[in-house]
């Protein structure tokens, strides 16, 4: 166990370091857990943002902006007429977006 307090990283503001120095060991452990969870969350968000950028770059031209690239084109029959719909899953829900009639003359 160290005999003197650790040196704070230079990236931290002096106000933040002073706030930490006023915390109990229990509060510091809680801050540690929160900081780890927050860092993991932000890293995940950054990875997802990068994936979204890749998805936009690979987007087929006929795909509307509000339809993800993982969507598939399906045909639904309604009142004897057939229509194309984009469909994709969002969690437990399947989302559909109208594309147009299968036969453009309809």
Phi and psi restraints in degrees (range 20) as a CNS / XPLOR table:
assign (resid 1 and name C) (resid 2 and name N)
       (resid 2 and name CA) (resid 2 and name C) 1.0 -66.4 20.0 2
assign (resid 2 and name N) (resid 2 and name CA)
       (resid 2 and name C) (resid 3 and name N) 1.0 148.0 20.0 2
assign (resid 2 and name C) (resid 3 and name N)
       (resid 3 and name CA) (resid 3 and name C) 1.0 -90.9 20.0 2
assign (resid 3 and name N) (resid 3 and name CA)
       (resid 3 and name C) (resid 4 and name N) 1.0 -15.8 20.0 2
assign (resid 3 and name C) (resid 4 and name N)
       (resid 4 and name CA) (resid 4 and name C) 1.0 -126.1 20.0 2
assign (resid 4 and name N) (resid 4 and name CA)
       (resid 4 and name C) (resid 5 and name N) 1.0 155.7 20.0 2
assign (resid 4 and name C) (resid 5 and name N)
       (resid 5 and name CA) (resid 5 and name C) 1.0 -65.0 20.0 2
assign (resid 5 and name N) (resid 5 and name CA)
       (resid 5 and name C) (resid 6 and name N) 1.0 152.1 20.0 2
assign (resid 5 and name C) (resid 6 and name N)
       (resid 6 and name CA) (resid 6 and name C) 1.0 -70.1 20.0 2
assign (resid 6 and name N) (resid 6 and name CA)
       (resid 6 and name C) (resid 7 and name N) 1.0 157.8 20.0 2
assign (resid 6 and name C) (resid 7 and name N)
       (resid 7 and name CA) (resid 7 and name C) 1.0 -85.5 20.0 2
assign (resid 7 and name N) (resid 7 and name CA)
       (resid 7 and name C) (resid 8 and name N) 1.0 127.2 20.0 2
assign (resid 7 and name C) (resid 8 and name N)
       (resid 8 and name CA) (resid 8 and name C) 1.0 -70.4 20.0 2
assign (resid 8 and name N) (resid 8 and name CA)
       (resid 8 and name C) (resid 9 and name N) 1.0 150.5 20.0 2
assign (resid 8 and name C) (resid 9 and name N)
       (resid 9 and name CA) (resid 9 and name C) 1.0 -62.8 20.0 2
assign (resid 9 and name N) (resid 9 and name CA)
       (resid 9 and name C) (resid 10 and name N) 1.0 147.3 20.0 2
assign (resid 9 and name C) (resid 10 and name N)
       (resid 10 and name CA) (resid 10 and name C) 1.0 -65.1 20.0 2
assign (resid 10 and name N) (resid 10 and name CA)
       (resid 10 and name C) (resid 11 and name N) 1.0 -23.8 20.0 2
assign (resid 10 and name C) (resid 11 and name N)
       (resid 11 and name CA) (resid 11 and name C) 1.0 -68.5 20.0 2
assign (resid 11 and name N) (resid 11 and name CA)
       (resid 11 and name C) (resid 12 and name N) 1.0 -19.1 20.0 2
assign (resid 11 and name C) (resid 12 and name N)
       (resid 12 and name CA) (resid 12 and name C) 1.0 -87.1 20.0 2
assign (resid 12 and name N) (resid 12 and name CA)
       (resid 12 and name C) (resid 13 and name N) 1.0 138.4 20.0 2
assign (resid 12 and name C) (resid 13 and name N)
       (resid 13 and name CA) (resid 13 and name C) 1.0 -69.4 20.0 2
assign (resid 13 and name N) (resid 13 and name CA)
       (resid 13 and name C) (resid 14 and name N) 1.0 154.5 20.0 2
assign (resid 13 and name C) (resid 14 and name N)
       (resid 14 and name CA) (resid 14 and name C) 1.0 -64.7 20.0 2
assign (resid 14 and name N) (resid 14 and name CA)
       (resid 14 and name C) (resid 15 and name N) 1.0 -33.7 20.0 2
assign (resid 14 and name C) (resid 15 and name N)
       (resid 15 and name CA) (resid 15 and name C) 1.0 -63.0 20.0 2
assign (resid 15 and name N) (resid 15 and name CA)
       (resid 15 and name C) (resid 16 and name N) 1.0 -41.8 20.0 2
assign (resid 15 and name C) (resid 16 and name N)
       (resid 16 and name CA) (resid 16 and name C) 1.0 -66.2 20.0 2
assign (resid 16 and name N) (resid 16 and name CA)
       (resid 16 and name C) (resid 17 and name N) 1.0 -43.9 20.0 2
assign (resid 16 and name C) (resid 17 and name N)
       (resid 17 and name CA) (resid 17 and name C) 1.0 -61.2 20.0 2
assign (resid 17 and name N) (resid 17 and name CA)
       (resid 17 and name C) (resid 18 and name N) 1.0 -43.2 20.0 2
assign (resid 17 and name C) (resid 18 and name N)
       (resid 18 and name CA) (resid 18 and name C) 1.0 -62.0 20.0 2
assign (resid 18 and name N) (resid 18 and name CA)
       (resid 18 and name C) (resid 19 and name N) 1.0 -39.5 20.0 2
assign (resid 18 and name C) (resid 19 and name N)
       (resid 19 and name CA) (resid 19 and name C) 1.0 -62.3 20.0 2
assign (resid 19 and name N) (resid 19 and name CA)
       (resid 19 and name C) (resid 20 and name N) 1.0 -42.6 20.0 2
assign (resid 19 and name C) (resid 20 and name N)
       (resid 20 and name CA) (resid 20 and name C) 1.0 -65.0 20.0 2
assign (resid 20 and name N) (resid 20 and name CA)
       (resid 20 and name C) (resid 21 and name N) 1.0 -38.6 20.0 2
assign (resid 20 and name C) (resid 21 and name N)
       (resid 21 and name CA) (resid 21 and name C) 1.0 -64.4 20.0 2
assign (resid 21 and name N) (resid 21 and name CA)
       (resid 21 and name C) (resid 22 and name N) 1.0 -23.1 20.0 2
assign (resid 21 and name C) (resid 22 and name N)
       (resid 22 and name CA) (resid 22 and name C) 1.0 -84.2 20.0 2
assign (resid 22 and name N) (resid 22 and name CA)
       (resid 22 and name C) (resid 23 and name N) 1.0 -6.1 20.0 2
assign (resid 22 and name C) (resid 23 and name N)
       (resid 23 and name CA) (resid 23 and name C) 1.0 -85.1 20.0 2
assign (resid 23 and name N) (resid 23 and name CA)
       (resid 23 and name C) (resid 24 and name N) 1.0 151.4 20.0 2
assign (resid 23 and name C) (resid 24 and name N)
       (resid 24 and name CA) (resid 24 and name C) 1.0 -77.2 20.0 2
assign (resid 24 and name N) (resid 24 and name CA)
       (resid 24 and name C) (resid 25 and name N) 1.0 168.1 20.0 2
assign (resid 24 and name C) (resid 25 and name N)
       (resid 25 and name CA) (resid 25 and name C) 1.0 -60.5 20.0 2
assign (resid 25 and name N) (resid 25 and name CA)
       (resid 25 and name C) (resid 26 and name N) 1.0 -39.0 20.0 2
assign (resid 25 and name C) (resid 26 and name N)
       (resid 26 and name CA) (resid 26 and name C) 1.0 -63.7 20.0 2
assign (resid 26 and name N) (resid 26 and name CA)
       (resid 26 and name C) (resid 27 and name N) 1.0 -43.7 20.0 2
assign (resid 26 and name C) (resid 27 and name N)
       (resid 27 and name CA) (resid 27 and name C) 1.0 -64.7 20.0 2
assign (resid 27 and name N) (resid 27 and name CA)
       (resid 27 and name C) (resid 28 and name N) 1.0 -39.3 20.0 2
assign (resid 27 and name C) (resid 28 and name N)
       (resid 28 and name CA) (resid 28 and name C) 1.0 -64.0 20.0 2
assign (resid 28 and name N) (resid 28 and name CA)
       (resid 28 and name C) (resid 29 and name N) 1.0 -38.6 20.0 2
assign (resid 28 and name C) (resid 29 and name N)
       (resid 29 and name CA) (resid 29 and name C) 1.0 -65.2 20.0 2
assign (resid 29 and name N) (resid 29 and name CA)
       (resid 29 and name C) (resid 30 and name N) 1.0 -38.9 20.0 2
assign (resid 29 and name C) (resid 30 and name N)
       (resid 30 and name CA) (resid 30 and name C) 1.0 -66.0 20.0 2
assign (resid 30 and name N) (resid 30 and name CA)
       (resid 30 and name C) (resid 31 and name N) 1.0 -40.5 20.0 2
assign (resid 30 and name C) (resid 31 and name N)
       (resid 31 and name CA) (resid 31 and name C) 1.0 -62.8 20.0 2
assign (resid 31 and name N) (resid 31 and name CA)
       (resid 31 and name C) (resid 32 and name N) 1.0 -41.0 20.0 2
assign (resid 31 and name C) (resid 32 and name N)
       (resid 32 and name CA) (resid 32 and name C) 1.0 -58.9 20.0 2
assign (resid 32 and name N) (resid 32 and name CA)
       (resid 32 and name C) (resid 33 and name N) 1.0 -48.1 20.0 2
assign (resid 32 and name C) (resid 33 and name N)
       (resid 33 and name CA) (resid 33 and name C) 1.0 -62.9 20.0 2
assign (resid 33 and name N) (resid 33 and name CA)
       (resid 33 and name C) (resid 34 and name N) 1.0 -43.9 20.0 2
assign (resid 33 and name C) (resid 34 and name N)
       (resid 34 and name CA) (resid 34 and name C) 1.0 -64.2 20.0 2
assign (resid 34 and name N) (resid 34 and name CA)
       (resid 34 and name C) (resid 35 and name N) 1.0 -44.8 20.0 2
assign (resid 34 and name C) (resid 35 and name N)
       (resid 35 and name CA) (resid 35 and name C) 1.0 -62.8 20.0 2
assign (resid 35 and name N) (resid 35 and name CA)
       (resid 35 and name C) (resid 36 and name N) 1.0 -40.3 20.0 2
assign (resid 35 and name C) (resid 36 and name N)
       (resid 36 and name CA) (resid 36 and name C) 1.0 -62.6 20.0 2
assign (resid 36 and name N) (resid 36 and name CA)
       (resid 36 and name C) (resid 37 and name N) 1.0 -46.2 20.0 2
assign (resid 36 and name C) (resid 37 and name N)
       (resid 37 and name CA) (resid 37 and name C) 1.0 -64.7 20.0 2
assign (resid 37 and name N) (resid 37 and name CA)
       (resid 37 and name C) (resid 38 and name N) 1.0 -40.8 20.0 2
assign (resid 37 and name C) (resid 38 and name N)
       (resid 38 and name CA) (resid 38 and name C) 1.0 -66.0 20.0 2
assign (resid 38 and name N) (resid 38 and name CA)
       (resid 38 and name C) (resid 39 and name N) 1.0 -40.5 20.0 2
assign (resid 38 and name C) (resid 39 and name N)
       (resid 39 and name CA) (resid 39 and name C) 1.0 -63.4 20.0 2
assign (resid 39 and name N) (resid 39 and name CA)
       (resid 39 and name C) (resid 40 and name N) 1.0 -43.5 20.0 2
assign (resid 39 and name C) (resid 40 and name N)
       (resid 40 and name CA) (resid 40 and name C) 1.0 -61.3 20.0 2
assign (resid 40 and name N) (resid 40 and name CA)
       (resid 40 and name C) (resid 41 and name N) 1.0 -42.7 20.0 2
assign (resid 40 and name C) (resid 41 and name N)
       (resid 41 and name CA) (resid 41 and name C) 1.0 -61.1 20.0 2
assign (resid 41 and name N) (resid 41 and name CA)
       (resid 41 and name C) (resid 42 and name N) 1.0 -47.7 20.0 2
assign (resid 41 and name C) (resid 42 and name N)
       (resid 42 and name CA) (resid 42 and name C) 1.0 -66.9 20.0 2
assign (resid 42 and name N) (resid 42 and name CA)
       (resid 42 and name C) (resid 43 and name N) 1.0 -37.0 20.0 2
assign (resid 42 and name C) (resid 43 and name N)
       (resid 43 and name CA) (resid 43 and name C) 1.0 -64.7 20.0 2
assign (resid 43 and name N) (resid 43 and name CA)
       (resid 43 and name C) (resid 44 and name N) 1.0 -40.1 20.0 2
assign (resid 43 and name C) (resid 44 and name N)
       (resid 44 and name CA) (resid 44 and name C) 1.0 -64.3 20.0 2
assign (resid 44 and name N) (resid 44 and name CA)
       (resid 44 and name C) (resid 45 and name N) 1.0 -44.9 20.0 2
assign (resid 44 and name C) (resid 45 and name N)
       (resid 45 and name CA) (resid 45 and name C) 1.0 -60.5 20.0 2
assign (resid 45 and name N) (resid 45 and name CA)
       (resid 45 and name C) (resid 46 and name N) 1.0 -39.5 20.0 2
assign (resid 45 and name C) (resid 46 and name N)
       (resid 46 and name CA) (resid 46 and name C) 1.0 -64.8 20.0 2
assign (resid 46 and name N) (resid 46 and name CA)
       (resid 46 and name C) (resid 47 and name N) 1.0 -41.4 20.0 2
assign (resid 46 and name C) (resid 47 and name N)
       (resid 47 and name CA) (resid 47 and name C) 1.0 -63.6 20.0 2
assign (resid 47 and name N) (resid 47 and name CA)
       (resid 47 and name C) (resid 48 and name N) 1.0 -42.0 20.0 2
assign (resid 47 and name C) (resid 48 and name N)
       (resid 48 and name CA) (resid 48 and name C) 1.0 -64.9 20.0 2
assign (resid 48 and name N) (resid 48 and name CA)
       (resid 48 and name C) (resid 49 and name N) 1.0 -38.9 20.0 2
assign (resid 48 and name C) (resid 49 and name N)
       (resid 49 and name CA) (resid 49 and name C) 1.0 -63.7 20.0 2
assign (resid 49 and name N) (resid 49 and name CA)
       (resid 49 and name C) (resid 50 and name N) 1.0 -39.7 20.0 2
assign (resid 49 and name C) (resid 50 and name N)
       (resid 50 and name CA) (resid 50 and name C) 1.0 -64.0 20.0 2
assign (resid 50 and name N) (resid 50 and name CA)
       (resid 50 and name C) (resid 51 and name N) 1.0 -42.5 20.0 2
assign (resid 50 and name C) (resid 51 and name N)
       (resid 51 and name CA) (resid 51 and name C) 1.0 -61.9 20.0 2
assign (resid 51 and name N) (resid 51 and name CA)
       (resid 51 and name C) (resid 52 and name N) 1.0 -40.4 20.0 2
assign (resid 51 and name C) (resid 52 and name N)
       (resid 52 and name CA) (resid 52 and name C) 1.0 -62.9 20.0 2
assign (resid 52 and name N) (resid 52 and name CA)
       (resid 52 and name C) (resid 53 and name N) 1.0 -38.6 20.0 2
assign (resid 52 and name C) (resid 53 and name N)
       (resid 53 and name CA) (resid 53 and name C) 1.0 -64.5 20.0 2
assign (resid 53 and name N) (resid 53 and name CA)
       (resid 53 and name C) (resid 54 and name N) 1.0 -40.9 20.0 2
assign (resid 53 and name C) (resid 54 and name N)
       (resid 54 and name CA) (resid 54 and name C) 1.0 -63.1 20.0 2
assign (resid 54 and name N) (resid 54 and name CA)
       (resid 54 and name C) (resid 55 and name N) 1.0 -40.0 20.0 2
assign (resid 54 and name C) (resid 55 and name N)
       (resid 55 and name CA) (resid 55 and name C) 1.0 -63.6 20.0 2
assign (resid 55 and name N) (resid 55 and name CA)
       (resid 55 and name C) (resid 56 and name N) 1.0 -40.8 20.0 2
assign (resid 55 and name C) (resid 56 and name N)
       (resid 56 and name CA) (resid 56 and name C) 1.0 -65.1 20.0 2
assign (resid 56 and name N) (resid 56 and name CA)
       (resid 56 and name C) (resid 57 and name N) 1.0 -39.8 20.0 2
assign (resid 56 and name C) (resid 57 and name N)
       (resid 57 and name CA) (resid 57 and name C) 1.0 -66.3 20.0 2
assign (resid 57 and name N) (resid 57 and name CA)
       (resid 57 and name C) (resid 58 and name N) 1.0 -32.9 20.0 2
assign (resid 57 and name C) (resid 58 and name N)
       (resid 58 and name CA) (resid 58 and name C) 1.0 -93.9 20.0 2
assign (resid 58 and name N) (resid 58 and name CA)
       (resid 58 and name C) (resid 59 and name N) 1.0 9.1 20.0 2
assign (resid 58 and name C) (resid 59 and name N)
       (resid 59 and name CA) (resid 59 and name C) 1.0 -69.8 20.0 2
assign (resid 59 and name N) (resid 59 and name CA)
       (resid 59 and name C) (resid 60 and name N) 1.0 125.6 20.0 2
assign (resid 59 and name C) (resid 60 and name N)
       (resid 60 and name CA) (resid 60 and name C) 1.0 -63.7 20.0 2
assign (resid 60 and name N) (resid 60 and name CA)
       (resid 60 and name C) (resid 61 and name N) 1.0 147.5 20.0 2
assign (resid 60 and name C) (resid 61 and name N)
       (resid 61 and name CA) (resid 61 and name C) 1.0 -62.8 20.0 2
assign (resid 61 and name N) (resid 61 and name CA)
       (resid 61 and name C) (resid 62 and name N) 1.0 -34.9 20.0 2
assign (resid 61 and name C) (resid 62 and name N)
       (resid 62 and name CA) (resid 62 and name C) 1.0 -78.1 20.0 2
assign (resid 62 and name N) (resid 62 and name CA)
       (resid 62 and name C) (resid 63 and name N) 1.0 -6.5 20.0 2
assign (resid 62 and name C) (resid 63 and name N)
       (resid 63 and name CA) (resid 63 and name C) 1.0 -84.3 20.0 2
assign (resid 63 and name N) (resid 63 and name CA)
       (resid 63 and name C) (resid 64 and name N) 1.0 123.1 20.0 2
assign (resid 63 and name C) (resid 64 and name N)
       (resid 64 and name CA) (resid 64 and name C) 1.0 -61.3 20.0 2
assign (resid 64 and name N) (resid 64 and name CA)
       (resid 64 and name C) (resid 65 and name N) 1.0 156.1 20.0 2
assign (resid 64 and name C) (resid 65 and name N)
       (resid 65 and name CA) (resid 65 and name C) 1.0 -61.1 20.0 2
assign (resid 65 and name N) (resid 65 and name CA)
       (resid 65 and name C) (resid 66 and name N) 1.0 -31.6 20.0 2
assign (resid 65 and name C) (resid 66 and name N)
       (resid 66 and name CA) (resid 66 and name C) 1.0 -92.1 20.0 2
assign (resid 66 and name N) (resid 66 and name CA)
       (resid 66 and name C) (resid 67 and name N) 1.0 13.6 20.0 2
assign (resid 66 and name C) (resid 67 and name N)
       (resid 67 and name CA) (resid 67 and name C) 1.0 -116.1 20.0 2
assign (resid 67 and name N) (resid 67 and name CA)
       (resid 67 and name C) (resid 68 and name N) 1.0 125.5 20.0 2
assign (resid 67 and name C) (resid 68 and name N)
       (resid 68 and name CA) (resid 68 and name C) 1.0 -68.7 20.0 2
assign (resid 68 and name N) (resid 68 and name CA)
       (resid 68 and name C) (resid 69 and name N) 1.0 154.6 20.0 2
assign (resid 68 and name C) (resid 69 and name N)
       (resid 69 and name CA) (resid 69 and name C) 1.0 -65.8 20.0 2
assign (resid 69 and name N) (resid 69 and name CA)
       (resid 69 and name C) (resid 70 and name N) 1.0 -19.0 20.0 2
assign (resid 69 and name C) (resid 70 and name N)
       (resid 70 and name CA) (resid 70 and name C) 1.0 -78.9 20.0 2
assign (resid 70 and name N) (resid 70 and name CA)
       (resid 70 and name C) (resid 71 and name N) 1.0 -3.5 20.0 2
assign (resid 70 and name C) (resid 71 and name N)
       (resid 71 and name CA) (resid 71 and name C) 1.0 -67.8 20.0 2
assign (resid 71 and name N) (resid 71 and name CA)
       (resid 71 and name C) (resid 72 and name N) 1.0 149.8 20.0 2
assign (resid 71 and name C) (resid 72 and name N)
       (resid 72 and name CA) (resid 72 and name C) 1.0 -116.3 20.0 2
assign (resid 72 and name N) (resid 72 and name CA)
       (resid 72 and name C) (resid 73 and name N) 1.0 153.9 20.0 2
assign (resid 72 and name C) (resid 73 and name N)
       (resid 73 and name CA) (resid 73 and name C) 1.0 -91.3 20.0 2
assign (resid 73 and name N) (resid 73 and name CA)
       (resid 73 and name C) (resid 74 and name N) 1.0 124.6 20.0 2
assign (resid 73 and name C) (resid 74 and name N)
       (resid 74 and name CA) (resid 74 and name C) 1.0 -124.3 20.0 2
assign (resid 74 and name N) (resid 74 and name CA)
       (resid 74 and name C) (resid 75 and name N) 1.0 161.8 20.0 2
assign (resid 74 and name C) (resid 75 and name N)
       (resid 75 and name CA) (resid 75 and name C) 1.0 -113.7 20.0 2
assign (resid 75 and name N) (resid 75 and name CA)
       (resid 75 and name C) (resid 76 and name N) 1.0 129.7 20.0 2
assign (resid 75 and name C) (resid 76 and name N)
       (resid 76 and name CA) (resid 76 and name C) 1.0 -117.5 20.0 2
assign (resid 76 and name N) (resid 76 and name CA)
       (resid 76 and name C) (resid 77 and name N) 1.0 141.2 20.0 2
assign (resid 76 and name C) (resid 77 and name N)
       (resid 77 and name CA) (resid 77 and name C) 1.0 -104.9 20.0 2
assign (resid 77 and name N) (resid 77 and name CA)
       (resid 77 and name C) (resid 78 and name N) 1.0 124.5 20.0 2
assign (resid 77 and name C) (resid 78 and name N)
       (resid 78 and name CA) (resid 78 and name C) 1.0 -131.5 20.0 2
assign (resid 78 and name N) (resid 78 and name CA)
       (resid 78 and name C) (resid 79 and name N) 1.0 120.2 20.0 2
assign (resid 78 and name C) (resid 79 and name N)
       (resid 79 and name CA) (resid 79 and name C) 1.0 51.8 20.0 2
assign (resid 79 and name N) (resid 79 and name CA)
       (resid 79 and name C) (resid 80 and name N) 1.0 41.8 20.0 2
assign (resid 79 and name C) (resid 80 and name N)
       (resid 80 and name CA) (resid 80 and name C) 1.0 79.4 20.0 2
assign (resid 80 and name N) (resid 80 and name CA)
       (resid 80 and name C) (resid 81 and name N) 1.0 -1.2 20.0 2
assign (resid 80 and name C) (resid 81 and name N)
       (resid 81 and name CA) (resid 81 and name C) 1.0 -107.8 20.0 2
assign (resid 81 and name N) (resid 81 and name CA)
       (resid 81 and name C) (resid 82 and name N) 1.0 144.9 20.0 2
assign (resid 81 and name C) (resid 82 and name N)
       (resid 82 and name CA) (resid 82 and name C) 1.0 -107.4 20.0 2
assign (resid 82 and name N) (resid 82 and name CA)
       (resid 82 and name C) (resid 83 and name N) 1.0 135.1 20.0 2
assign (resid 82 and name C) (resid 83 and name N)
       (resid 83 and name CA) (resid 83 and name C) 1.0 -132.5 20.0 2
assign (resid 83 and name N) (resid 83 and name CA)
       (resid 83 and name C) (resid 84 and name N) 1.0 146.5 20.0 2
assign (resid 83 and name C) (resid 84 and name N)
       (resid 84 and name CA) (resid 84 and name C) 1.0 -86.4 20.0 2
assign (resid 84 and name N) (resid 84 and name CA)
       (resid 84 and name C) (resid 85 and name N) 1.0 138.8 20.0 2
assign (resid 84 and name C) (resid 85 and name N)
       (resid 85 and name CA) (resid 85 and name C) 1.0 -135.3 20.0 2
assign (resid 85 and name N) (resid 85 and name CA)
       (resid 85 and name C) (resid 86 and name N) 1.0 139.9 20.0 2
assign (resid 85 and name C) (resid 86 and name N)
       (resid 86 and name CA) (resid 86 and name C) 1.0 -80.7 20.0 2
assign (resid 86 and name N) (resid 86 and name CA)
       (resid 86 and name C) (resid 87 and name N) 1.0 135.8 20.0 2
assign (resid 86 and name C) (resid 87 and name N)
       (resid 87 and name CA) (resid 87 and name C) 1.0 -133.5 20.0 2
assign (resid 87 and name N) (resid 87 and name CA)
       (resid 87 and name C) (resid 88 and name N) 1.0 142.8 20.0 2
assign (resid 87 and name C) (resid 88 and name N)
       (resid 88 and name CA) (resid 88 and name C) 1.0 -154.6 20.0 2
assign (resid 88 and name N) (resid 88 and name CA)
       (resid 88 and name C) (resid 89 and name N) 1.0 161.3 20.0 2
assign (resid 88 and name C) (resid 89 and name N)
       (resid 89 and name CA) (resid 89 and name C) 1.0 -99.1 20.0 2
assign (resid 89 and name N) (resid 89 and name CA)
       (resid 89 and name C) (resid 90 and name N) 1.0 135.5 20.0 2
assign (resid 89 and name C) (resid 90 and name N)
       (resid 90 and name CA) (resid 90 and name C) 1.0 -124.2 20.0 2
assign (resid 90 and name N) (resid 90 and name CA)
       (resid 90 and name C) (resid 91 and name N) 1.0 91.9 20.0 2
assign (resid 90 and name C) (resid 91 and name N)
       (resid 91 and name CA) (resid 91 and name C) 1.0 70.0 20.0 2
assign (resid 91 and name N) (resid 91 and name CA)
       (resid 91 and name C) (resid 92 and name N) 1.0 -122.5 20.0 2
assign (resid 91 and name C) (resid 92 and name N)
       (resid 92 and name CA) (resid 92 and name C) 1.0 -90.0 20.0 2
assign (resid 92 and name N) (resid 92 and name CA)
       (resid 92 and name C) (resid 93 and name N) 1.0 -3.4 20.0 2
assign (resid 92 and name C) (resid 93 and name N)
       (resid 93 and name CA) (resid 93 and name C) 1.0 -104.3 20.0 2
assign (resid 93 and name N) (resid 93 and name CA)
       (resid 93 and name C) (resid 94 and name N) 1.0 139.0 20.0 2
assign (resid 93 and name C) (resid 94 and name N)
       (resid 94 and name CA) (resid 94 and name C) 1.0 -98.6 20.0 2
assign (resid 94 and name N) (resid 94 and name CA)
       (resid 94 and name C) (resid 95 and name N) 1.0 125.5 20.0 2
assign (resid 94 and name C) (resid 95 and name N)
       (resid 95 and name CA) (resid 95 and name C) 1.0 -105.8 20.0 2
assign (resid 95 and name N) (resid 95 and name CA)
       (resid 95 and name C) (resid 96 and name N) 1.0 139.5 20.0 2
assign (resid 95 and name C) (resid 96 and name N)
       (resid 96 and name CA) (resid 96 and name C) 1.0 -124.5 20.0 2
assign (resid 96 and name N) (resid 96 and name CA)
       (resid 96 and name C) (resid 97 and name N) 1.0 148.1 20.0 2
assign (resid 96 and name C) (resid 97 and name N)
       (resid 97 and name CA) (resid 97 and name C) 1.0 -137.2 20.0 2
assign (resid 97 and name N) (resid 97 and name CA)
       (resid 97 and name C) (resid 98 and name N) 1.0 128.9 20.0 2
assign (resid 97 and name C) (resid 98 and name N)
       (resid 98 and name CA) (resid 98 and name C) 1.0 -63.8 20.0 2
assign (resid 98 and name N) (resid 98 and name CA)
       (resid 98 and name C) (resid 99 and name N) 1.0 136.3 20.0 2
assign (resid 98 and name C) (resid 99 and name N)
       (resid 99 and name CA) (resid 99 and name C) 1.0 -109.8 20.0 2
assign (resid 99 and name N) (resid 99 and name CA)
       (resid 99 and name C) (resid 100 and name N) 1.0 -45.9 20.0 2
assign (resid 99 and name C) (resid 100 and name N)
       (resid 100 and name CA) (resid 100 and name C) 1.0 157.9 20.0 2
assign (resid 100 and name N) (resid 100 and name CA)
       (resid 100 and name C) (resid 101 and name N) 1.0 175.5 20.0 2
assign (resid 100 and name C) (resid 101 and name N)
       (resid 101 and name CA) (resid 101 and name C) 1.0 -71.9 20.0 2
assign (resid 101 and name N) (resid 101 and name CA)
       (resid 101 and name C) (resid 102 and name N) 1.0 149.8 20.0 2
assign (resid 101 and name C) (resid 102 and name N)
       (resid 102 and name CA) (resid 102 and name C) 1.0 -63.7 20.0 2
assign (resid 102 and name N) (resid 102 and name CA)
       (resid 102 and name C) (resid 103 and name N) 1.0 -42.8 20.0 2
assign (resid 102 and name C) (resid 103 and name N)
       (resid 103 and name CA) (resid 103 and name C) 1.0 -101.5 20.0 2
assign (resid 103 and name N) (resid 103 and name CA)
       (resid 103 and name C) (resid 104 and name N) 1.0 110.7 20.0 2
assign (resid 103 and name C) (resid 104 and name N)
       (resid 104 and name CA) (resid 104 and name C) 1.0 -58.8 20.0 2
assign (resid 104 and name N) (resid 104 and name CA)
       (resid 104 and name C) (resid 105 and name N) 1.0 -16.7 20.0 2
assign (resid 104 and name C) (resid 105 and name N)
       (resid 105 and name CA) (resid 105 and name C) 1.0 -77.9 20.0 2
assign (resid 105 and name N) (resid 105 and name CA)
       (resid 105 and name C) (resid 106 and name N) 1.0 -10.2 20.0 2
